[in-house]
Amino acid sequence: MTTSTKNRELSREAYDALQSAFNDFQVRAEKLGEAFDKMHNDFKKVNVELDKKNAQLAESLKKQEEMQIYLTSILESMNNGVIGIDVSGRVTHFNRAAAEITGFGQERILGKPYASPLAREGDDVPTLLDVLHSGNEHPRDEKVLWRRDGHPVSVWFQTAVLKDPRGHVLGAVEIFSDISKIKALEEQMQHTKTMAALGEMAATVAHEIRNPLGAMGMWAGLLERDMGPEDERRKLVNRILEGLSRLNRIVSNLLVYSRPVKAQFRNVSLHHLMSETIDFVEIEAERQGHAITVKKKWNAEEGCAVLADPEKIQQVIMNLCINAIQAMPGGGTLSVAIDKPKKQNAEFASFCIADTGVGVAPEHIDKIFDPFYTTKENGTGLGLAIVKKIVEFHSGHITLKSAVDKGTTVKVYLPLARG
């Protein structure tokens, strides 16, 4: 076999091998293309599914955000305070009502460790941390919170441990409400009941005392009549009569206070009532030797009509003026003024009685209108109580301002007459 023949055979074999390899490569390339196409289609499906999942996730996140905003809005709009802590003891919720009730700003409490800023040492009620650690919840109870300014606040509260559906502890929450007004109303109601009981007792005692007083006065008067002008015993009888007269005034005041007020309302001129009564006060003060200067501060030409019983209002004016004069044993100035309503749609007219006397100590001002409460040595504690009762029966109100050794100002508001 010649060399050229061998070369041709080798070339043929190489060609066949190359052809076979090419065909094999082509087959593999086709399979690879099919696989790539399949993978590309699968990738498209995955992208579509991923976009769908992303859209669902975004929608879910949006709903969760809306729900979070909704729940936060509910918490912020509540009138009950809400404090929440997580398992580490950090405050996660402290709503607007909690800030208003306690006086602590949200920025000072939120996100910070719960260090019981609302309790004081020695308090018996466990803090929210104690509830978290012990698991002892309070379904309904009362306690006292201490505001940032140091004032106590009575609250109703309840606590609970927060858990997820699997029972894992997430934190603890406390809900509380300010019941200070309710407590004040309860105290006022109890005070009213006490005053009503005292009034009933006073009426009974007054009725029982009045008849013996009348008899004693009659017998003392007969004794005085039978004694000569120079009889030394006459002075003793006069003291007895003075004491009986004072007792009779006390009994009369008791009856006035304990009985329902009976009044005949009509349109009366406040200026006319004040003028008549103050004239009598001036005469009486001069007769008793009081060095009192009376200043009248109103325009007699201006009319101001109120709906009132004139006799009852004159009694109010007289009692207030007598109190003012007695508060100036060394003399002073009694100022009486009428405030004409400045607004066209005003509902009340007022008059003011002020003195330059000894004044009332701050600890006595809240009790000064209570029956049987007096700071005077010989006082009965009924004069101002009767004044307040009459004024309130007229649907009016009364205010008092005073300073020790500077004087007292009492202002009485009465409803204006209509038509």
BELUR-V986067 format. One record per residue. SS is DSSP state (H for helix, E for strand, C for the rest). D_FIRST is the distance of its C-alpha to the first C-alpha in Angstrom with 1 decimal. Layout:
{{SS/D_FIRST} {SS/D_FIRST}}
This chain:
{{C/0.0} {C/3.7} {H/6.6} {H/8.3} {H/6.4} {H/6.9} {H/10.3} {H/11.2} {H/10.8} {H/12.9} {H/15.3} {H/15.7} {H/16.6} {H/18.8} {H/20.5} {H/21.1} {H/22.6} {H/24.6} {H/25.8} {H/26.8} {H/28.6} {H/30.3} {H/31.4} {H/32.7} {H/34.5} {H/36.0} {H/37.3} {H/38.8} {H/40.2} {H/41.9} {H/43.3} {H/44.5} {H/46.1} {H/47.8} {H/49.0} {H/50.2} {H/52.0} {H/53.6} {H/54.6} {H/56.0} {H/58.0} {H/59.2} {H/60.1} {H/62.1} {H/63.9} {H/64.6} {H/66.0} {H/68.2} {H/69.4} {H/69.9} {H/71.9} {H/73.9} {H/74.6} {H/75.5} {H/77.9} {H/79.5} {H/79.7} {H/81.4} {H/83.8} {H/84.6} {H/85.2} {H/87.4} {H/89.4} {H/89.8} {H/90.9} {H/93.4} {H/94.6} {H/95.0} {H/97.0} {H/99.0} {H/99.9} {H/100.7} {H/103.0} {H/104.8} {H/105.3} {H/106.6} {H/108.9} {C/110.5} {C/114.0} {C/113.1} {E/111.5} {E/108.0} {E/106.5} {E/103.1} {E/101.2} {E/97.7} {C/96.9} {C/97.0} {C/100.5} {E/99.7} {E/101.7} {E/99.4} {E/102.2} {E/105.6} {C/106.8} {H/109.4} {H/112.3} {H/111.6} {H/111.8} {H/115.1} {H/116.7} {H/115.8} {C/115.9} {C/112.5} {C/110.0} {H/106.6} {H/104.8} {H/106.6} {H/105.7} {C/102.3} {C/99.2} {C/101.4} {E/102.2} {C/105.1} {C/107.8} {C/110.7} {C/112.3} {C/114.5} {C/116.2} {C/118.5} {C/118.8} {C/120.9} {C/119.9} {C/119.7} {C/117.1} {C/113.5} {C/111.2} {H/107.9} {H/106.0} {H/108.0} {H/107.2} {H/103.5} {H/103.5} {H/106.0} {C/105.1} {C/108.9} {C/109.3} {E/112.6} {E/113.0} {E/116.2} {E/118.5} {E/120.6} {E/120.5} {E/121.3} {E/118.8} {E/119.7} {C/119.0} {C/117.7} {C/121.2} {C/122.6} {C/124.3} {E/123.8} {E/122.4} {E/123.0} {E/119.9} {E/118.7} {E/115.2} {E/112.5} {E/109.3} {E/106.1} {E/102.8} {E/99.7} {E/96.8} {C/93.5} {C/92.7} {C/91.2} {C/94.4} {C/93.2} {E/96.0} {E/95.6} {E/98.9} {E/102.6} {E/104.8} {E/108.6} {E/110.5} {E/114.1} {E/116.9} {E/119.9} {C/123.1} {H/125.5} {H/127.3} {H/127.6} {H/129.1} {H/131.5} {H/132.6} {H/133.1} {H/135.3} {H/137.2} {H/137.7} {H/139.0} {H/141.2} {H/142.5} {H/143.3} {H/145.1} {H/147.1} {H/148.0} {H/149.2} {H/151.2} {H/152.7} {H/153.8} {H/155.3} {H/157.0} {H/158.6} {H/159.9} {H/161.3} {H/162.9} {H/164.7} {H/165.9} {H/167.2} {H/168.7} {H/171.7} {H/172.8} {H/172.4} {H/174.6} {H/177.3} {H/177.1} {H/177.5} {H/180.5} {H/182.2} {H/181.5} {H/182.9} {H/186.0} {H/186.4} {H/186.1} {H/188.7} {H/191.2} {C/190.8} {C/192.8} {C/191.3} {C/192.1} {C/190.9} {C/188.2} {H/186.5} {H/185.7} {H/182.9} {H/181.3} {H/181.6} {H/180.0} {H/177.0} {H/176.7} {H/176.8} {H/174.2} {H/171.9} {H/172.5} {H/171.7} {H/168.4} {H/167.5} {H/168.3} {H/166.0} {H/163.2} {H/163.8} {H/163.9} {H/160.6} {H/159.1} {H/160.3} {H/158.9} {H/155.5} {H/155.3} {C/156.4} {C/154.2} {C/154.9} {C/157.0} {C/156.9} {C/158.0} {C/155.4} {E/156.3} {E/155.6} {E/157.4} {E/157.5} {H/155.9} {H/157.9} {H/161.2} {H/160.3} {H/159.4} {H/162.6} {H/164.9} {H/163.3} {H/162.9} {H/166.6} {H/167.6} {H/165.3} {H/167.0} {H/170.4} {H/169.4} {H/167.8} {H/170.9} {H/173.2} {C/171.3} {C/171.4} {C/167.7} {C/167.0} {E/164.3} {E/163.3} {E/161.9} {E/159.5} {E/158.9} {E/155.7} {C/155.7} {C/157.0} {C/159.9} {C/159.4} {C/155.8} {C/155.6} {C/153.1} {E/153.5} {E/152.0} {E/152.0} {E/154.1} {C/157.2} {H/159.5} {H/161.3} {H/158.2} {H/156.7} {H/159.9} {H/159.7} {H/156.2} {H/157.4} {H/160.5} {H/158.5} {H/156.0} {H/158.8} {H/160.8} {H/157.7} {H/157.1} {H/160.8} {H/160.7} {C/157.6} {C/159.7} {C/162.7} {C/163.4} {C/163.2} {E/160.4} {E/159.1} {E/158.3} {E/156.1} {E/155.8} {E/153.4} {E/152.2} {E/148.7} {C/148.6} {C/145.2} {C/143.3} {C/140.7} {C/141.8} {C/140.0} {C/141.2} {C/142.2} {E/144.5} {E/147.3} {E/148.1} {E/150.9} {E/150.7} {E/153.2} {E/152.7} {C/154.8} {C/154.7} {C/155.5} {C/154.0} {C/150.8} {C/148.7} {C/146.2} {H/142.6} {H/142.5} {H/145.4} {H/144.2} {C/142.1} {C/145.0} {C/147.9} {C/148.1} {C/147.9} {C/151.2} {C/153.3} {C/151.2} {C/153.4} {C/153.6} {C/157.3} {C/159.9} {C/162.0} {C/159.3} {C/158.5} {C/155.0} {C/155.7} {H/156.4} {H/152.8} {H/151.6} {H/154.0} {H/153.0} {H/149.3} {H/150.2} {H/152.3} {H/149.6} {H/146.8} {H/149.0} {C/149.3} {C/145.4} {C/145.6} {E/144.3} {E/145.5} {E/144.0} {E/145.3} {E/144.5} {E/146.3} {E/146.3} {C/148.5} {C/151.5} {C/150.4} {E/151.3} {E/150.0} {E/149.0} {E/148.9} {E/147.6} {E/148.3} {E/146.4} {E/148.0} {E/146.7} {E/147.9} {C/150.1} {C/148.4} {C/150.6}}
